Amino acid sequence: MTSPISLIRKDRSDPWRSHWPLIPAVVWLTAFFFVPLLLILAISFASRGLYGGVEWRFSAENYAMIVDPLYLWIYLRSFLLAAATTMVCLLFGFPLAYYMARLAPRWQGVWILLIIIPFWTNFLVRTYAWMFILRGEGLLNSVLLAMGAIDAPLDILYTNTAVLIGLVYGYLPFMVLPLYAAIARLDRSLVEAAWDLYAGRWSVFRRVIVPLTKPGVIAGCLLVFIPAMGAFITPDLLGGARTMMVGNLVQHEYLVIRDWPFGSAISFVLIATVLIGVTAYLSSGHRFDEWERSR
């Protein structure tokens, strides 16, 4: 009979034995993520053909064009809207997730169902619904006019405000669910101990609840910020031409102007920007933890 010690030694002598389940995922990511990414990188250094398409002549002009103030402003608008969406989702999502985590288990299931029900409807259809709500003759203005809160319809549709509303609506569940999972695992005895030590509400929240639920906060912020940065449908329908974001710019370069190299350069810069921002966010959080522990 083979002893457990011999099995452990066999696994140590053959390190690939414990990693073979990762092979399908590695093959999938290589074929459908890394290879297309390398293709986009290669096209970004090519040149636009006379009638569109790609001519394989090396050129760095595509990246030089991105520093144009017009394109830099589109990047800045996308970053600000994505950051604002993340902050608003966090401000609304944390109290909701905390409330859900304190309910009885059967009511927690009901609330989780209510959170994920919007995913049962196509996102495009839900965005069109917001167009009917926010337009001049839409539901929002009709209700406000009937209440006497305003004298004239509000001009919300095709503005940054409409885009922000649509982004928050679309990505709020991605913030609530990770926060709920983190808060549900929170040890209530630690919160009770803080109350017993005469800590105030703000101190309990800042020194106990936030540090213990930080993994959920980080996961929620990443799940909201990254797709919001490259959003396409929401700014296209709710923002119109006046609020173009990076995703709309990439679509315009690929399908309208047919400048694939420049569109690829924009896409690759977007990927690099998000990666640098996420890395800086995670490293700043690590330094903040070290500063808190040193106090």
C-alpha angles and dihedrals in degrees: 000000000000113000123225090242092058090050091052091049090048091053091049092050090051107041093173091064092076093046102050093096087065093062097089092049092047092049091048094049092046094050100040104027116022097037094049089045091054089047091053090049091051093048091049089066093047128087132251116257123237092257097026129278125087134307112194097231114130113245135158091195092102092065092043090057092058092071089066108120091238093060094039089056090052090052091048092049090050092050094047093048092047092048092047090048090052093049095047092047090050093049092050098033101052097059090043093049091046091051091049093049091054095053126095113276095253092052091047088060091051092052092047088053091051090050095052098039092090088062088066089070124066112263091227091057091049091051091051088052089058089053089059090047097049102037121106094263094034133119097271096053092042092055094045092048092049090051092049091238092128135025098209133026115275117245098228105132116089093023136106088257092060091048091050092050091050093047093049091048092049099046104032093097089056088060099041099051098055090043091050091050091051096044092046089060092049113123104238092200090069091055090048090049090054090052090049089054089057096251115164125239093260092047092050091049096045101037102034116016100039097047092047093048096040095111089059092047092051093046092048094048092050093046090053103037099048098054092037090056091058098034115147113166098049098051091040095055103028099031104037122192093323095066104042115169131194093270091055090047092054091049090049093051094046103041106023107032093023092219097146097171093055091043089052091050091051090049094049093048088050091053091048092047093052092045092051091046093050092047091050091048093051093045092048090052090052091051090048090054091051090049091050092050092049093056 
